[in-house]
Amino acid sequence: MALWQQKHVLSVLMIILCLVLCVCSHERHYYTAPSVTPLTDSFPHVLVDLWFSKSFGASNIKFLNNGSMATLALDKTSGSGVVSRTRYYYGFFSAAIKLPAGQSSGVVVAFYLSNADVFPHNHDEIDIELLGHDKRNDWVIQTNIYANGSVSTGREEKFYLWFDPTQQYHHYSILWNNYHTVFLVDNIPVREFTHGSKYPSIYPSKPMSVHATIWDGSKWATHGGKYPVNYKYGPFVVSFTEMELTGCKSNPTESTVPSCGEVISSSSLDPVNGPEFTKLSQQQIEAMDWARRKLMFYSYCNDRPRFKVLPPECH
């Protein structure tokens, strides 16, 4: 083989190697999660069509499987969402979610609690937001929590997932009571926000509704808005099932916070006042430590450019 031919073959091999390395460098590594007691097995599922109403994008919402499942779509005309018919003072809230496959940059799927409709200028919110990806990255989960404020007072943390959330259903859950707020993915706690006496005003305390939505977050969701939604790949459809809403129901006629002595549930466990829910078990603490070491890539407590003085709980 002539020298120029050898150089040509070598160049082709180098290009192939670079392409392989490039693909591998952007391929997420999935992990086997620790074993934990599944809280989602402790509470009953509710029928989505009975416990939720359509909040926006009604034409993009379908109730399936006798009302036990809802699909929400995002297309060029609108996103879509459902909201619980009841407001809650604390509880356990969960959904099994299957995310849209394929390129989904700019797409935001959210499962969250909010009272922005009642308190537009000082509302509370507890968020699980699943942020779409470009061709090279996976979906990520962003958690957020704030009280008596707006998104500017938020306390975001972001994590990679240890599985492909588009292949099958996975559970995303929020435990919210007077002791702490815990975010869980497939029953693994990924974050705990404690109700501290030193900063009570930043802890959500007003009754909230439960929301499930899909919407266009092009301005901020994927790499700070670098990759907007490409509707060539739409419509984007997300499925919600195995919904769980167990907690202390708010009575609109009451002017004071109820004692929550009777939690609306067919379970013997009480996520509001039960001793099992006042603090994490050792098993849960170890699982949360694993998730935060392996998968967390952003925390507001490490964001010095954003906070000249870190929020009090970061200390």
N, C-alpha and C positions, 0 to 999 in steps of 0.2 A: 504494500500500500504506500502510495506517495506521501511525502511529508505533509503537503497541503490537505490531503484527504484525512490524514490522522488528526490534524488540527481541527478540521471541520467536524469529525466525529466527536472529538473531545469537547468542542463548543456545544454541540447538540446535547451531549450527556450532562454538561454543566447546567444548561438551561433546564433540562428535565429535573435535575437534582434540586435546583432553586425553586421550581414550581412545587415539588413534593414538600420541601421544607416550608414553603409559604403556606401551603394547605394545612400541614401538620401544626404549624405555629398558631393557627387560628382555630384548631379543633379543640373543643372543650373536653376536659377530662372529667368523666362522671365517677362519682364515689358511691360506696355502699354506706348508707347512713347507720348510725347506732340504733339499737333497739330501745324503744320507749313504750310506756303504757299508752295505748291509743285513746285519747280523750274523745275522739269522734265516735267511738263505739258506745259511749255512755249516754248519748242524748238522741232523741228521736228525730227522724227526718220529717220535714214539712212539705206540703204540696205547694209548689211555687205559685201556681195560678190562684191559690186561695190566700196565701200569706203575703203575696206581693201584688202591687198594681203597676201598670206601665207608667213610667215617668216621662219618657221622651222617646221619639223614634218608634212609635207604635207599630208602624208597618214593617219594621225590621225585627220584630219580636215574635217568637213562636213558642207556645207551650206544647210540650210533647209528652208521650208516655203517661197519659192520664193526668197530666199536670205536675208530674214529679220532676220534669226537666224543662229548662228554658234555653233557647238559642237566641243570642243577640248578635246583630250584624252591624258592621260599619261599611257604608258605601259612599259614593260621591255626594249623595244627598243628605245623609245624616248618620250619626251614631245611634245608640239606643241604650235604654236602661230601665230597670225596675226598682221599686222602692217598697220596703215593708209597710204593711198597713198599720203596724203598731210601732210606737216608740218605746225605748227601753231605758231604764236606769240600771245599767250593768247587766252582765250575762256572758254567755258563750255563743259565738256566732261562727258558722263554718259553711264552706261550700266546696264541693268537688268540681274542679274546673279543668276543661280541656281547651287549650289555646289554639289559635289558628296556625296552621303549618305554612311553610314557605316564607318568603321575604315579607317582613311585617314592620319595617322601620316606621317610627312615628305612631304606631298603634299603641293605645293604652287600654288595658283591661283592668278594671278596679272592683274590689270588694271592700266596702268601707262603711263606717258609721259617721253620720253628720247630722247637725241641726241647723245648717245654714239657712234653711227656709224660714225658720222661726227667729233665729238670732243672726241676721245678715252682717252685723258689724262686730260681733263678739262671739262667733260660733265656735263650737268644739268639733274636732274631727279625729278619727283614728283610721288610718289608711293602709290597705294593701294594694299596691299598684304594680301590675306586671307590664313591663316595658318591652315593646317589640324590638326586633333586631335587624341589622343589615345582613348582607350576604355572608359576612365573616364572623358574626357573633351570635350568641344565644340570647334568648329572653333573660331578663334579670328581674328581680323583685325589689321594689322600693317600699320601705315602711316609713310611716310618718305619724306624728301625733302632735296635737296642739289644742289649747283651750283659750277661750276668750280672745281670739285674735284672728289672724289670717295666715295665708301660706307663708308670708314673710317671717312668721314666728315659728315655722315648722322645725322639726327635729328629724331630718331624714337619715336613713341608713339604707345602703344598697348591698345586695348579695347576688352572687351567681347561684343558680340552682344545680343540684347534683344529679339531675335527670333531664330528659327531654320532655318538656311539658306539653308538647303537641301530639305525643304518641298515645297517651292515655290520660285518664283523670287522676288528678292529685288534689289533696285536701289543703285548703288555705283557711286558717282559723284565727280568730281573735278572742282572747279571754280578757274581759274588762270588768274589774270590780273595785272595791274601795281600797284594795291593797296594792294592786299593780295591774298593768296592761301587758299581756304576753302575746307575741306574734308567733304563730306556729305554721310550719309547712310539713305536711304528712306527719303531723303530731310531734315533730322536732321543734322545740322552741328555738327561734333564731334571734329573738330579742325580748328583753324584759325592761319595762319602764316602770319604776317603782313610784308609788304615791308617797312623796316625802313631805314631812311636816315643814321643812325649810322653804319649800316652794309650792304650796298648795294651789296657787292661782294658775299654774300651768298644767294642772291635771284635769282632764275632762270630767265634768260632774253633772252636766245638764242632760236630760233625756235625748236620745238620738234615734234616728231611723237607720235601717240597714239598706245599703244600696249595692246593686250589681250593674256595671256599665261597661260599654266599649265606646271609645271616642278617639278623635283625631288629636294627637298631642304633638303634631309636627314642629311646633315652635320650641319644644324643649325636651321631648322624651328620649330621642335616640342621639346620643353624643351631643347633648345640649342643643338639639334642633338641627344638627348638621345633615341628618338624613330624614326628610319629610316622608309622609305617607305616599306611596306610589300606587295609585288606584288601578293601575294595569294589573296588579296582583289581587285585587279585590273581587267580590266583597270579602271582608274578613269576618269570620263567624266564630264565636266562642260559645261553648256549652257550659251551663251550670246545672248541677244536680246534687242530690244528697245534701240539701240545704238544712241547716240546723240553727234555730233561733230559740235559745233557752235563757230566760232571764226575768228580771223584774219589770213588768209592764207599767208604763206610765199612764196614769189616769188624767186626762186633760182637765177634769173638773177639780183636781186636787191642787192646792196652792203650795203645798209643802212636799218635800221628798218623802215617798213612802218608806216604810221600814223594810220592805222586801222580805218579810218573814215567810211569805209563801211565793215560791218561784214557780212560774208556769212551766211545768215539765212533767213528763210521765216517768222520769228517771228519779232514783233515790238520791242522786248527787245534786248538790246545790252550788252552782258556780259563783253565786253572789256571796253567800255566807258560809259555805261548806269549808271545813278545815283542810280538805284536799286542795283547795284553791287559794289559800292565803299566801303560800310560798311554793317555790319550785321544789320538787323532790331532788334527791342527790342524782338520780338517774337523769332527770331533766336538765339539771345544772351541767352535768358532764356532756350531754348531747348538745346543749347550747354552746358550750365552750368549743366543741368540735366544729359546729357550724360557723361560728364567728372566726375561728382560726383559719379554716379552710376556704370560706366562701365570701366573707364580707370584704368589700373593696372600697367602701366609702362610709364614713361616719361624720356627722356634723361636729362631733367632739374633737375631731382632728382637723377641722377646716379653719385654720387660722386666718386665711385671707378673708373669709366671710365674717368671722366673729373676732373683733378686736379684743373683746372680753368674752371668754367662753361662758356658756350658760351654767348656772350654779350646779346642776346635777353632774356636769362633766368632771367636777373636782371630787 
